Amino acid sequence: MVGKPSEEDPQPLSIDLALIKEIEGARSGKYPPEWPEVAMLMKQRAEWKCERCGHPHDVKNKFTLTVHHLDGDKWNLEWWNLAALCQRCHLRIQARVDWFQDLLDGRHAQWLASHVEGYNLWASIHDKPLLKLGETYERDYSREWPV
């Protein structure tokens, strides 16, 4: 269980703690049994970059890619509920983003707006309430974290 090789460093040298935690979570029953495979697919879908800040998965420099459940339900594996985030962005939004707290104006950063759009499609099919989605905006999060 090692980190994904990068173009700059094709030999993975570091243990990927996110992968270890994903496997442990599935084995313990805290996450669904297929969680490690689903998490891997979400990271591949994001091209091994954080959806929020864009930083590539880089275990050696402490930018480990994780997968966050936007609605807080670890058993909800719908694609719209899963965001590939570096551990820093994951921790930043974990306490701040309440999926079901509908913003009054419906403004969302682009990375989150795509998840809201996916949820709204799913919700319309499953007769669930829609989330507001008004203006989407781009924001550069890349300078939040020193390298």
N, C-alpha and C positions, 0 to 999 in steps of 0.2 A: 504494500500500500504506500505508494510514493506519489509525490506531486507530479502533475502533468508536465512533460518536458516543454520548454519554450524554445523558440528559434535561437535565442542567444545562448541558451544552455541546454543542449539536447539530452544531457544525462540528468535524470531526476536524482537529486541528492537529498531531498528532504521528505520527511514523512508528512503526508497530508492528513492533518488532524480532523478536518471536516469529514473526510471519507471514513475515518475510524469512528467518529461520533455517529455518522449515518448508519453504519453497520451495527454499532452498539444499540442505537435507538430502535432499530428494527428487531434485533434479537431480544431486547427487553420488553417489547410490546408497546413501547411508548409511541412508536411510529408504525405504519403498516409494513408488512414483510417486504414489500417491493420498494420501500423507500430508497435504499442505496441506488437502485437502477433508475428510479424516477429522478432523483437528485442529479445523477450523472447526465441524464438526458436534458434536463433543464440547463445545466452548465454548458453542454454541447450546443444547445439551441442559442445560448447567449454568446457563443464563440469564445468561451472561457474568459469573458470580461464581465465586470460588474455592470449591471444594467443602470445603476445610478451614477457612479463616478467614471465608469469606463476603464478603470484600472484592470490590467490583465491579472489572471491568477498567477501568483508569484509567492510561493511558500517561503522561499529563502528570505524575501524582504517583507514578510508578514502581511501579505495581501492574499489571504486564503479565500477562495471563492466558496460561498455557502449558498444554501437555498432557504429563503424565508417564506413562511406561510402568512400571507397578508391578512387573512381573517383569523389567524391564531389557532385554527383547527389543524392539528398535525395529521389528521386522517383525511383531510380534504386535498386530494391530489389533482384537482382540476387545474389545467395549465394557467388559467387567469389568476389563480391563487398563489402561484409559486414564482418568486422573483429570485434570480441569480444575483447575489450581492456579495461584495467582499465583506469580510467579517466586520470591518469598521463601519461600513454603511448599514449592515445588518443591525449592529448594535445602535446606531444612530436613529434608525427609524423604528426599531422594535417598540420603544416606549412612546413614540410620537405619532405613529400612523395607526389610527383606529379605523379599520376597514369599513365598519358600519356606521361611523360617525360621518354623516353626509355633510360635506362642506356647504355652507350657505350659497356660495357663488359657483360651486362646481369646478373651480380652477384646480388643475393638476399639472405637475411636471410631466413632460412627455413620457418618461420611463414608466410612471405610474398610470398615466392616462390609457396606455395600451392594455393594462390589466383591468382598468375600469370598463373599457369598451368590451373586453372579453367577458367580464362578469355580467354586464348588461345584456349581452347576447344570450348567455346561459340563463340569466334570470327571466328574460322574456319567454324563453321556452319552458321554464319550470314554474312559471307564475309566481315569481318572487319580486319584491320591490326593486326598482332600479335605483342606481346611484346617479346623482347629478354629474353631468359631464359637460361643462361649458368650455371655457377657454383652456387650451393647453399651452404650456410655455416651455422653452428650453432654458436650462440652467446649467452652468458649468460647475460641477462638483469636484472636478479633478484637483483643484488646489486646496481642498479641505484637509488633505492628509500629506504630511511631509514624507518625502521618499528617502 
